[in-house]
Amino acid sequence: MSMSQQSAASMFEAQGRNYETKRERGTINILTEHVVATLDNCKISYRNSVRIISAVAMALGVDSDSLILNKTSFNERRSKIRRDAAEWMKKLFGETEVGAAVVHWDGKLIPDGLSCKKVDRVPIIIRSKTVEKILNVPALPDGKGVTQAQEIFKSVQEWGLSDNIQALCCDTTASNLGCRNGAAINLEQLLQKDLLYLPCRHHIYELKLEAYGKASFRKPDQMLDLALARLKSEAKQWSVLYKCSWKTYGDFKAALLRTYLNAKKQREVRYKISHDRYEPTKGDSLFGHFAKQVELASLLTPAIPPDELLANLVQHYP
């Protein structure tokens, strides 16, 4: 080795490289069950929870370098506390006398807490004479009946309630009560027993009453425009020829009755109102279907009493 190389090596050994001292990671974990519960109830994300706790520590005069403050550790800690809480609740619930019970579910599109995208979630609830408990609210890849039934069966199995389930309660949609691929029939097959069906029709009655109310209680000056807009094909062409002579909805109704609704036609309309059924596959919305029925009823003479008309319309939903 030459003299110049020896002097350079000695200088390097004396001075060394200019490394910065590596910051040591904190070791104090402050995420207790109460802190995690508060963050979850306030819907604080993992990243924002790090910022909040760091700011609070500085305000209290605590050295934040000694604390575990990173998103990954917070995620793991909060997930572990949630799992432990769920296991503790299952263990505590296992000592409860449930008896015969009804399983409720209702699929909803709910924004996901992490991605903020809407996902299918199914709240699963067990209810008996003495107990009402949410078992799970799983996210589903789709809203099919088979997928829902599998998640419901899985939750019931995890809570040890398969023998207690004697009935089910759900909305009257095809995905729930379909005769082939509905969640109810698939759940019966998974449980290997027949269940009592308690379909929930509350929301159906609300929609029907809303449609009936919107169609029935319009302003008089809107009724004529609405009636003309609903006409099609030959009747629409007929209205173009004579609409100048109609000043009110009553004039239009009288002319239409004289032209189209003879005694035989009126009998057909009355039969249709009392025996028709709403079919989504035909393309009409629920409101459109019932609005059409109410408009037909308004053309009849004598008119159908409101109570009788409402009772007939309620039967339209299968």
Sequence and secondary structure as in RCSB ss.txt:
>XXXX:A:sequence
MSMSQQSAASMFEAQGRNYETKRERGTINILTEHVVATLDNCKISYRNSVRIISAVAMALGVDSDSLILNKTSFN
ERRSKIRRDAAEWMKKLFGETEVGAAVVHWDGKLIPDGLSCKKVDRVPIIIRSKTVEKILNVPALPDGKGVTQAQ
EIFKSVQEWGLSDNIQALCCDTTASNLGCRNGAAINLEQLLQKDLLYLPCRHHIYELKLEAYGKASFRKPDQMLD
LALARLKSEAKQWSVLYKCSWKTYGDFKAALLRTYLNAKKQREVRYKISHDRYEPTKGDSLFGHFAKQVELASLL
TPAIPPDELLANLVQHYP
>XXXX:A:secstr
  HHHHHHHHHHHHH            B    HHHHHHHHHTT  HHHHHHHHHHHHHHTT  GGGB   HHHHH
HHHHHHHHHHHHHHHHHHTTS   SEEEEE  EEEE TTT  EEEE  EEEEESS EEEEE  EESS  HHHHHH
HHHHHHHHTT TTTEEEEE B  HHHH TTT HHHHHHHHHTS  EE  B HHHHHHHHHHHHHHHS  HHHHHH
HHHHH  HHHHHHHHHHGGG  SHHHHHHHHHHHT  HHHHHHHHHHHHH    GGGS  HHHHHHHHHHHHHT 
SS   HHHHHHHHHTT  
